[in-house]
Amino acid sequence: QEEKGVWIVEGKLNLHDLEDLVDIEIPQNGADTVGGLIYSALGRIPDVGNQIEIAGLIFKILNVNNQRITEIEIRKAKVVSITKEIEKKAQE
């Protein structure tokens, strides 16, 4: 874990291990690894820098080698309270 709520992982990391790491249940969609989950969700080989959100997590591709996802940054998606934003604007 690089900073709170951010992890750098290998594409071959098992999804069960990822769930333990981030404490979130992740829909597997027939995949066993983080890389496989991303391929399944995108339906193509991603480019470095591509991002996808799955189960409240943002997966950013850091490295692809020979069509394999080798390194991924994972961070928890920030949830912004719309109600708080509306209340703030109402007070202005």
N, C-alpha and C positions, 0 to 999 in steps of 0.2 A: 504494500500500500504506500503510494507516494505521498499523498496528502489525505485528509479526512474525506471519505466518500469517493476517492479516486484510486483505481487499481490498474496496473500494467500487467497483462497476462499473455501467455502464449496461446495460439489458436488451438493447440492440442489439449488444452485444459478441459478435463471432464466437467460436464454441466452440473453434476451433483457436487463436485468440489467448488464450483463457482457459486452455487446456491448457499453452501456453507460459508463461503467467504463474504458474500454480500448480504446474507440473511434475507433473501427474497426467493420466492418460488418462481421458477422460470419455465414457461411452456416449452417442451422439448421438440415438438413437431418432427419426431423421428430422428433427431440429431443426438449425438453422444458428446460432441465437443463444442466449445465456443465457436470455433471456426465453422463447423458444420451448421450450427444454429444461424450464423450470419449468412452463409450461402443459401440456406433454406429460406430465410426471410427475404433476401434480396433477389434470389433466383438467377444470380450471375456472379462472376468473379468480381469482387470489389476492387476499386482503386485505392491507393494510399490516400488518406484524408476523408474517404467516405464515412458517413455516420448514419446510424440507424438506431431508433429507439425501440426497445423490446422490454416489456414488463417493468416500466419505470426506470430502466437503465439506458444510458446512451453509450453505444459501442462505436468507437472511432478506430478505423484501421490505421495502424502505424507502420506496418511492414507486410508486404506480400512477396513471396519468393517461389517461383515456378508454379504459379497459380494456387499456392497455399497461403492462407492467412497465418502469418507467423507471430505477429505482435499486435495486441489490441489494448487500447485505453478504455476502461469502463468507468463511468461516473454515474452517480444517482442523478436522475433528472430533477431539476428544481421545480417545486410546485409553488405557484404563486396564487395566493388567495385573491380571487376576483372580488369577493365581498369586501375585503380590506381596502382594495384599490377604489371601489365604488364609494365606500364610506369616507375615504381620504379626499376624493374629489368633491363629495357633498359638503365637506367642511371648508373647502377653499372659497 
